Amino acid sequence: MKLFFSFTFLILLGLQALVYFTFINYWKTTKFYKPSHRWWVLVPFLLFDLSMITVNLIWGRSFAPPDWFRTFFMYPFYVWMAATFFIAVWLLLGKVIKLPFQIPIWIAKIFKPLRHKINSVKEKKAVKTVDLSRRKFVRYATMGISTYAFAGATYGMLKHDAYEVDYKNITIENLPPELRGTTITLLSDIHAGQYMNEKEMREYADVINSLESDIVCIPGDFVNFESKDVHMLTNAFRDVKAKHGVYGSLGNHDFFQDADYVAKALNNESPIQLLRNEHRVISIKGKELYMLGIDDTQGSGAKMEEVLKYYGAMDEYLRNNDPKFNTSPKVLLCHKPYGFDTLATKEIDLVLSGHTHGGQVVPIKFGNFNLSFAATVSKYIEGIYKIGKSNMYVSRGIGSVGLPIRINCPPEITKITLV
């Protein structure tokens, strides 16, 4: 894990270096440039990056700052990091697009006659005019992207905790009449820690109780990184209640340090019944509803082979040893949604997932089209999906990772009604 964070930090450092040197090269073309300016431009990079690195090294990832520190120091840092990241991606994309055209020219310049020919073409007035127009377009486009990046990052940071309560009806085939109208409150990806403190979690707990659902489900990522942060969550969720129970399953972040520590705290200090590759049977008006949960280990990856193996073993055991299992409706808590194609072959009635945060930062969203990093990993990003008799709901979650920024993707608490 330390290797992962070190690698991520080096990537971010490289992207910021790209932004810095690109700006310096542009500034050199203006009449305002002086050699000393390169040091002044370096100041915000050092100010924002080194200060927050120091904070994290001294206090750790679970550092819970006072409101004034968060407002005047951490929020500007988040905006800076997010904006420079997207500007760097834009610059990098431009270089990648140019590369196929530049490589032949670089190769040709190895040969002296071709090099002279290329240079003479560049000196032609028409070519210079086109090149100047292209440079102006790229310059103004980059300025526009930079403005959008900083404005978008500021908006996303200010709105990262502006949650929505969504109400969904999900049709379960052959649902007994006695179970129709059963309600489930779903929330995921709490990520207790630096970006989600106890006060904020208490507010979410109040919302959960106000919905008065029959069941509450939390499919993983209770903590962001530090296992000890689970105690903030158990304090905040101590009074969460539901008529037929509060259930949870572990997500990959819960395994970053000590999953057993997180599980023990949840089971002993909160009303959450953690389902670690196990199940509970709820009786509602004389009819059984099976609640199942599986661990999503840190190394499960996109293929989820280990996770699906756990469920396969549990499913096989119940089908062979519990006659009611085959005919009763089943709800599965599974942190990542990536294994839905396989889980649907087991005809699970409802899979409840999270993990994707709905993309968290979605520059473009139109209907079912979602332009985000999450969309590059899986087709299951947020909302309701159906394969055969199986349904899945993927929650956008309430927490955030990387940076506390959400764009076109508000946090979500969902009240599901089985029909």
C-alpha positions, 0 to 999 in steps of 0.5 A: 500500500505504501508503494501504491501511495508513493507511485500515485504521489510521483504521478501527481508530481509529474503532472504538476511539473508538466503544468509548471513548465508549460506555463513558464514556456508560455510566459517566456513568449510574452513581453512581461517575462523575467527570469525571476518569474519562474521562482514566483510561479513555483511558490503556489506549487510549493505552498500547497503541496509541501504544507499538506504533505507535512500535515499528513506526515505529522497527523496522519490520514485521519487528521481532523482539522478545525473548521477554520483550518479546513476553510482557509488551508485545506479547501484551497489545497483541494481546489489547487490539486484537482484543477492542476490535475485536470489541466495536466490531463488536458496538456498530456492529451494534446501531446498524445494527439500530436505524437503520431504527427511529430514522430515522422518529423523527428525521424526525418530530421535525422537526415540533413537534406530532409532537415533543411527541407522541413526547416525551409517549409516552416519558414514559408509565410503561409505555414507561419500563419497557420502555425500562429493560428494553431498556437493561438487556438491551443493557447485560448483553449488551454486558458478556457480549460484552466478556467473551467478546471478551477471553477469546476473544482471550486464548485465540486468541493463546495458541493461534495457533501450536498447529498440527495435522497432518492426513492426507487421502486425495484420489481422482484419477480415472484415476490410474495405479497407479504413482502411487497412494500418492504423498504430498504435504505441504502448508503455506501462508501462512507469513508470515515476519516479525513474527509468525513468526520463524526459530525457529518456522519451523525447528520447522515444517521439522522437522515437514515432514521427519518426514512423509517425503512424496514431494513438498512444496508451499507455495502462497504467502505466504512473507513477511508484508510485508517482502521481506527477511524471506524470508531467515529462511525460507530459513535455516529451510527450508534442510534441508527435503527430499522425494524428488521435490522441494519446490515453491512459488508466490508469494502476494499478500503476496510481492508487497507489496514486491519479488516478484522479490527473494523469488523469487530468495532462495527459488530460490538459498538454499533447496531450494524450486523456485518455479513462476512461471507454469511447470511441472515434470514428475516421473517416478515409477515411469515415470509423469509427474506435472505440477507447475504453479504460478502467481503470485498478484499483489498486485492479483489480487483475488477475481475473479483475472482476471490469475491465471487469464489466466496459467494459461490461457496456460500450459494452452493452450501445454502442451495444444498442444505436450506430448502427455503433458500431456493424459493425465497427472495435474496438480497446480496450486499456486495461492495463492487458491482463488477461481478453482476454478470456472474451473480445474475447467473445465480438469480439473486433478486437484488444486489446492493453495491457501491464503490464507484461513487457514480464516477465522483467527478463526471465532466460530462453526463447525459442520460446514461452516458457518464464520462468519468474514470469509473466508466473506464473500468466498468459499465456498472456505474450508478443506478438500477441494472437488470439481467434476467431475474436479477436486479442491482442497484449501485449507489453513488455513496456519501463519501469521497476518495482522492479529494473531497470533490464531486462534480455532476455526482452528488452523494446519495442515500436511497430508499428502495421499495420492493414491488 
